Amino acid sequence: MKTHKVAICNITYRCERTINNMREWLKQVRKERNLTQGEVASKAFINRAFYSQIENGLRNPSFVVARNIVSVKKFSNDCCTL
């Protein structure tokens, strides 16, 4: 029973760490492309406050919103590795 709890905790920790890395990566790429949160949000058809909450880990985007953000930033497949 304890090994299952440890395994679940490790998976949860890794998922949280990966999500935090993605959020930092999202900010980094936005800044590298000299885009403001408002510019990304507008082009992704969401408001700036929502985009800010996504970057800061307060909200999670839907698949459609995430796809719109990716299309705004013109990410290539090779830069999606963490």
C-alpha positions in Angstrom: 0.0 0.0 0.0 2.8 2.5 0.9 4.6 1.9 -2.5 1.4 3.0 -4.3 1.2 6.2 -2.3 4.9 6.9 -3.0 4.4 6.2 -6.7 1.4 8.5 -6.9 3.2 11.3 -5.0 6.2 11.0 -7.4 3.9 11.2 -10.4 2.0 14.1 -9.0 5.3 15.9 -8.2 6.6 15.3 -11.7 3.4 16.5 -13.3 3.3 19.7 -11.2 7.0 20.3 -12.0 6.3 19.8 -15.7 3.4 22.2 -15.6 5.5 24.8 -13.8 8.2 24.4 -16.4 5.7 24.8 -19.2 4.4 28.0 -17.6 7.9 29.4 -17.3 8.6 28.3 -20.9 5.4 30.0 -22.0 6.6 33.3 -20.4 10.1 32.9 -21.8 8.9 32.4 -25.4 6.5 35.3 -25.2 9.2 37.6 -24.0 11.7 36.3 -26.6 9.2 37.2 -29.3 8.7 40.7 -27.7 5.0 40.1 -27.2 2.9 41.5 -24.3 0.4 39.4 -22.5 -2.3 41.6 -24.1 -1.0 40.9 -27.6 -1.0 37.2 -27.1 -4.4 37.2 -25.5 -5.9 39.3 -28.2 -4.6 37.1 -31.0 -5.7 34.0 -29.0 -9.2 35.4 -28.6 -9.1 35.6 -24.8 -8.8 38.6 -22.5 -5.4 39.6 -21.0 -6.5 38.8 -17.4 -7.2 35.2 -18.4 -3.9 34.8 -20.2 -2.1 36.3 -17.2 -3.8 33.7 -14.9 -2.7 30.9 -17.3 0.9 32.1 -17.2 0.8 32.4 -13.4 -0.8 29.0 -12.8 -4.1 30.2 -11.5 -6.1 28.9 -14.5 -5.7 26.1 -17.0 -6.5 26.7 -20.7 -8.9 24.5 -22.6 -7.5 22.6 -25.5 -8.8 25.2 -27.9 -7.3 28.1 -26.0 -4.0 26.3 -25.7 -4.0 25.7 -29.4 -4.8 29.4 -30.1 -1.9 30.5 -27.9 0.5 28.1 -29.7 -0.6 29.4 -33.1 0.0 33.0 -31.9 3.5 32.2 -30.8 4.2 30.1 -33.9 5.9 27.4 -31.8 7.7 24.7 -33.7 7.7 21.1 -32.6 11.3 21.1 -31.6 10.9 23.9 -29.1 8.2 22.1 -27.2 10.6 19.9 -25.3 11.3 20.8 -21.7 
